[in-house]
Every structure is written in C-alpha cells, then in structure tokens.
Amino acid sequence: GLCMPEIAVLGAQERLDVMLNDSMYGVIFRDINMVRTFIDQHFSRALLARAGLMINTGEDNYLTTSDAFEKAHTVLASQFINEQFALLSGLEPGQIGLGHAFEISPKVEDSFLHELAQAQMVRQIFPDCPVKYMPPTKYMTGNIFQGNVQNALFNAVSVLTNQSVHLLGMPTEAIHTPHVHDRHLSLENVDYVFRAMRHLGEEIAFRPGGRIETRARKVLADAVAMLEEIAGMGLMEAISQSMFADIARTREGGKGLEGVVEKAEDYCNPVADLLREERRAS
C-alpha cells in the first residue's frame, strides 16, 4: 500500500497524520512494476496533497542493501527525485517527509562524523521538509547493550541536526519484534539524550574545510553527478541498471503491469481532472 490511491483515500478519510508514500520503494523492494508504480504514486500523492496529509519516503531502506558509506549519495539523489515527484503532484514542502537513516557500520572510523554530515546536509538542503530519520538496523547484532549505545549516538545526531520525524531505535533490533518494555527503554534513551543535548546544535559550528563539511560536499557532488547521469538515460533505465539500492528492476517486469492500459483519446478521470484544476487555480 505504499503508493495505492485507494489506500491514500482511506488514510485521508481516517485523518491519519502521515502516510508512507515513496516513488520508488514499491519497485525496488516489493517488485511492483515501475510503470504501474509511477502512475499510482502520482495520483495517490495528488489525493494526499488535497487532503493535507504528510507523506514520508523510504530512502533509509537503500542502506540496508547498499553500503551506507559508499552509497550515501544515492539517498540524496533519491530525495531530490522524490521531492520533485511530490511537488508535481501538488504536495507542499511541509508535507514532504524525506527519509534517511543512521546506517554506517560502527566499525568505520569517524562513523559518527559521517552520519552527522549526512543528517546536517539533508536538513540544510530541504529546510522546509519534515525530514524523517531512521535508526540503525543493519549493524544491530542482538547485543542489547551495544545496541542501546548505537541508538544513543543516533539520537544525538538527530537532536544536533534538528530532524523533524525521529523513529526510535530498539535495543532488541535483530532479535524479535519489540515488546512494550523494549520500547520503554528506547523512550528513556531518547528522552535523556534529547533533554541533555536540546540546544547543543545552536551552540556549535562546523569547522570550515573540516572532515564533516568535506564529507557533506563529497556526498552532494556525487549525488549531482548521479542525477546528471540519470537525466541522460531516464529514471526507468537507471532503476534497471541497479543504481538504487544495488537492486535491478525492468520496465516490463514486476507485479501489476497487466493493470496498466494506454489512455484513450476520450479518457476521463474526473477526480484527477478536479485535482489538476485546483492546482492550476492555486
């Protein structure tokens, strides 16, 4: 239900606060046909825009299959793409919750600095978007004490860089579906870190030309290069060449293509037409 218009209608009717709606997640991780997905995600976002709901996107998932350090730029490139699709559908920046995650291996030296660079960069590039920040999952081992420390570092990056939507990391990630007491421990962790560091981000500055700024500049430059390459070949071809999440999908493959038909000359979708007219008027 990541992009389905009927699910978007249900969410709007029930007045949900936020709905997951990513332009590429269904293609890459659920093997839904890309043509079907792009049609559905456009219409579902137009419905959510009219309903005034916030969406969030799923770039954090790329880093569960790709290396978070080497492929950080693919997250930023996807955020730019998701933003443009959202704006074309009529969503306002304040409704576009772009996603990213704290997923660099703890064994990497200065991993905290790299995570901080990525989070601050995303926050500055999309200042009006309610950015969604996801906790570590890939390198959670089942050692709950180590996991609690990893989550504390994640919480620290989040409060330092003023992330909008913060999803709690669980110390029992990779063991089982969290129980109530696991969630309580996570709430205690984030409550302490957020309180202790509440205004630290306002008190410190990043050293010009330092490691954090240099890392952010590299990720941004790599994302720009990737987007220029995608512009030359088209997004569908880029997905077929596994440029996102190291997973390849084809234009003709996946589920749901049999439900896609070419529009006839007299095709009419009154809901889509009304939404389009409203967007033009506004």
C-alpha positions as CSV (number, residue, x, y, z in Angstrom):
1,G,0.0,0.0,0.0
2,L,3.0,2.4,-0.4
3,C,1.5,4.2,-3.4
4,M,-2.0,2.9,-3.9
5,P,-4.6,5.6,-4.4
6,E,-7.3,3.6,-2.6
7,I,-5.0,3.4,0.5
8,A,-4.4,7.1,0.2
9,V,-8.2,7.7,0.2
10,L,-8.6,5.5,3.3
11,G,-5.8,7.4,5.1
12,A,-7.4,10.7,4.2
13,Q,-10.8,9.6,5.4
14,E,-9.5,8.3,8.7
15,R,-7.4,11.6,9.1
16,L,-4.0,9.9,9.5
17,D,-1.1,12.3,10.4
18,V,1.4,10.7,8.0
19,M,1.5,8.0,5.3
20,L,4.4,6.2,3.7
21,N,4.5,7.1,0.0
22,D,7.7,6.6,-1.8
23,S,8.1,7.0,-5.6
24,M,10.5,4.0,-6.0
25,Y,10.2,1.8,-2.9
26,G,7.5,-0.5,-4.3
27,V,9.6,-1.0,-7.5
28,I,12.9,-1.8,-5.7
29,F,11.8,-3.6,-2.6
30,R,8.4,-5.1,-3.5
31,D,8.9,-5.8,-7.2
32,I,5.9,-3.8,-8.3
33,N,6.1,-2.8,-11.9
34,M,7.7,0.6,-12.3
35,V,5.2,2.0,-14.8
36,R,2.3,1.0,-12.5
37,T,4.1,2.4,-9.5
38,F,4.8,5.8,-11.0
39,I,1.2,6.2,-12.2
40,D,-0.2,5.2,-8.8
41,Q,2.3,7.2,-6.7
42,H,1.4,10.4,-8.7
43,F,-2.3,10.0,-8.3
44,S,-2.1,8.9,-4.6
45,R,0.1,11.9,-3.8
46,A,-2.3,14.3,-5.5
47,L,-5.1,12.9,-3.3
48,L,-2.9,13.2,-0.2
49,A,-2.0,16.8,-1.2
50,R,-5.7,17.7,-1.4
51,A,-6.3,16.0,2.0
52,G,-3.5,17.9,3.6
53,L,-1.7,14.8,4.8
54,M,2.1,14.4,5.2
55,I,4.0,11.7,3.4
56,N,7.3,10.1,4.2
57,T,9.7,8.5,1.8
58,G,11.8,5.4,2.2
59,E,15.4,6.2,1.2
60,D,16.5,4.7,4.5
61,N,15.9,1.3,3.0
62,Y,18.6,1.7,0.4
63,L,21.2,1.5,3.0
64,T,20.1,-1.9,4.2
65,T,21.2,-3.4,0.9
66,S,23.9,-0.9,-0.2
67,D,26.9,0.2,1.8
68,A,25.8,3.3,3.8
69,F,29.2,5.0,3.5
70,E,29.9,4.3,-0.2
71,K,26.3,4.8,-1.4
72,A,25.2,7.8,0.7
73,H,24.9,9.9,-2.4
74,T,22.1,7.6,-3.8
75,V,20.0,8.6,-0.8
76,L,20.4,12.3,-1.6
77,A,19.7,11.7,-5.3
78,S,16.5,9.8,-4.5
79,Q,15.5,12.6,-2.1
80,F,15.7,15.1,-4.9
81,I,13.7,12.8,-7.2
82,N,11.1,12.1,-4.5
83,E,10.8,15.9,-3.8
84,Q,10.2,16.7,-7.5
85,F,7.6,14.0,-7.9
86,A,5.9,15.3,-4.8
87,L,5.8,18.9,-6.0
88,L,4.5,17.8,-9.4
89,S,1.6,16.0,-7.6
90,G,0.7,19.2,-5.7
91,L,2.3,18.4,-2.3
92,E,3.7,21.4,-0.4
93,P,7.3,21.2,1.0
94,G,5.8,21.0,4.5
95,Q,4.0,17.7,3.5
96,I,7.1,16.0,2.1
97,G,8.9,13.9,4.7
98,L,12.0,12.8,3.0
99,G,13.7,9.8,4.6
100,H,17.2,8.8,5.5
101,A,18.9,6.7,8.2
102,F,21.8,6.2,10.6
103,E,23.3,3.0,9.0
104,I,27.1,3.4,8.6
105,S,28.9,0.4,10.2
106,P,30.1,1.2,13.8
107,K,33.5,-0.3,12.8
108,V,34.1,2.6,10.4
109,E,36.4,5.3,12.0
110,D,34.6,8.6,12.4
111,S,31.3,7.0,11.6
112,F,29.5,9.4,13.9
113,L,31.1,12.4,12.0
114,H,29.9,10.9,8.7
115,E,26.4,10.3,10.0
116,L,26.3,13.9,11.3
117,A,27.5,15.2,8.0
118,Q,24.7,13.4,6.1
119,A,22.0,14.4,8.6
120,Q,23.0,18.1,8.6
121,M,23.3,18.2,4.8
122,V,19.8,16.8,4.4
123,R,18.4,19.2,6.9
124,Q,20.0,22.2,5.1
125,I,19.2,21.1,1.6
126,F,15.5,20.6,2.4
127,P,14.8,23.2,5.1
128,D,11.1,23.3,4.7
129,C,10.5,19.5,4.6
130,P,9.7,17.4,7.8
131,V,12.7,15.1,7.4
132,K,12.2,11.5,8.6
133,Y,15.3,10.0,10.3
134,M,15.5,6.2,10.8
135,P,17.6,4.4,13.5
136,P,20.3,1.8,12.9
137,T,19.1,-1.7,11.8
138,K,21.7,-3.3,9.6
139,Y,24.5,-3.4,12.1
140,M,22.4,-4.2,15.2
141,T,23.8,-7.5,16.4
142,G,21.4,-8.6,19.2
143,N,23.8,-7.3,21.8
144,I,21.3,-5.1,23.6
145,F,23.9,-3.1,25.5
146,Q,25.8,-2.2,22.3
147,G,22.5,-1.5,20.5
148,N,21.5,0.9,23.2
149,V,24.7,2.8,22.7
150,Q,24.3,2.9,18.9
151,N,20.8,4.2,19.4
152,A,22.1,6.9,21.8
153,L,24.5,8.1,19.1
154,F,21.7,8.1,16.6
155,N,19.6,10.2,19.0
156,A,22.5,12.6,19.4
157,V,22.8,13.2,15.7
158,S,19.1,13.7,15.4
159,V,18.8,16.3,18.1
160,L,22.0,18.1,17.0
161,T,20.7,18.4,13.4
162,N,17.1,19.1,14.3
163,Q,15.5,16.2,12.4
164,S,11.7,16.5,12.2
165,V,10.4,13.0,12.5
166,H,12.5,10.7,14.7
167,L,11.9,7.0,14.7
168,L,13.1,5.2,17.8
169,G,15.8,2.6,17.6
170,M,15.1,-0.6,19.6
171,P,17.9,-2.3,21.7
172,T,16.4,-5.7,20.6
173,E,16.6,-4.9,16.9
174,A,17.6,-8.1,15.1
175,I,16.2,-10.3,17.9
176,H,12.4,-10.1,17.9
177,T,9.5,-7.7,17.4
178,P,9.9,-5.2,20.2
179,H,7.9,-5.8,23.4
180,V,6.5,-2.9,25.4
181,H,9.5,-2.9,27.8
182,D,11.9,-2.6,24.8
183,R,10.0,0.4,23.6
184,H,10.1,1.9,27.1
185,L,13.9,1.6,27.2
186,S,14.1,3.3,23.9
187,L,11.9,6.1,25.1
188,E,14.0,6.6,28.2
189,N,17.2,6.7,26.0
190,V,15.8,9.3,23.6
191,D,14.2,11.4,26.4
192,Y,17.6,11.6,28.1
193,V,19.7,12.4,25.0
194,F,17.2,15.0,23.7
195,R,16.9,16.7,27.0
196,A,20.7,16.7,27.7
197,M,21.6,18.0,24.2
198,R,18.4,20.0,23.5
199,H,20.2,23.2,22.4
200,L,23.7,21.9,21.6
201,G,23.2,22.3,17.8
202,E,22.7,26.1,18.4
203,E,25.9,26.4,20.3
204,I,28.4,24.8,18.0
205,A,29.5,25.4,14.4
206,F,31.1,23.1,11.8
207,R,34.8,23.9,11.1
208,P,35.1,25.2,7.5
209,G,37.0,22.7,5.4
210,G,36.9,20.1,8.2
211,R,36.0,16.5,8.0
212,I,32.3,16.9,8.4
213,E,32.0,19.7,5.8
214,T,34.3,17.8,3.4
215,R,32.2,14.7,3.7
216,A,28.9,16.6,3.0
217,R,30.4,18.3,-0.1
218,K,31.5,14.9,-1.5
219,V,28.1,13.3,-1.0
220,L,26.4,16.3,-2.6
221,A,28.8,16.3,-5.6
222,D,28.4,12.5,-6.1
223,A,24.6,13.0,-5.9
224,V,24.7,15.7,-8.6
225,A,26.8,13.5,-10.8
226,M,24.4,10.6,-10.4
227,L,21.4,12.8,-11.2
228,E,23.1,14.1,-14.3
229,E,23.7,10.5,-15.4
230,I,20.1,9.6,-14.7
231,A,18.9,12.7,-16.7
232,G,20.8,11.3,-19.7
233,M,19.3,7.8,-19.6
234,G,15.9,8.2,-17.8
235,L,14.8,7.1,-14.4
236,M,13.4,3.7,-15.5
237,E,16.7,2.8,-17.2
238,A,18.6,3.9,-14.1
239,I,16.5,1.6,-11.9
240,S,17.1,-1.2,-14.4
241,Q,20.8,-0.7,-14.0
242,S,20.5,-1.1,-10.2
243,M,21.6,2.5,-9.5
244,F,19.4,2.5,-6.3
245,A,20.0,0.0,-3.5
246,D,22.0,-2.3,-5.8
247,I,18.8,-3.9,-7.0
248,A,17.8,-4.1,-10.7
249,R,14.2,-4.0,-11.9
250,T,13.0,-3.9,-15.5
251,R,10.3,-1.7,-17.2
252,E,8.4,-4.9,-18.2
253,G,8.9,-6.9,-15.0
254,G,7.3,-6.9,-11.6
255,K,3.7,-7.1,-10.4
256,G,0.8,-5.1,-11.8
257,L,1.8,-4.3,-15.4
258,E,-1.3,-6.1,-16.6
259,G,-3.4,-3.4,-14.9
260,V,-1.8,-0.6,-16.9
261,V,-3.5,0.5,-20.1
262,E,-2.8,3.3,-22.5
263,K,-5.2,6.3,-22.2
264,A,-7.8,6.5,-24.9
265,E,-8.4,9.9,-26.6
266,D,-11.7,10.3,-24.6
267,Y,-10.2,9.1,-21.3
268,C,-11.7,10.9,-18.3
269,N,-10.8,10.7,-14.6
270,P,-13.0,13.3,-13.0
271,V,-11.1,13.2,-9.7
272,A,-7.7,13.7,-11.4
273,D,-9.2,16.5,-13.5
274,L,-10.6,18.3,-10.5
275,L,-7.3,18.0,-8.6
276,R,-5.4,19.3,-11.6
277,E,-7.7,22.3,-11.9
278,E,-7.4,23.1,-8.3
279,R,-3.6,23.0,-8.5
280,R,-3.7,25.3,-11.5
281,A,-6.0,27.7,-9.7
282,S,-3.8,27.9,-6.6
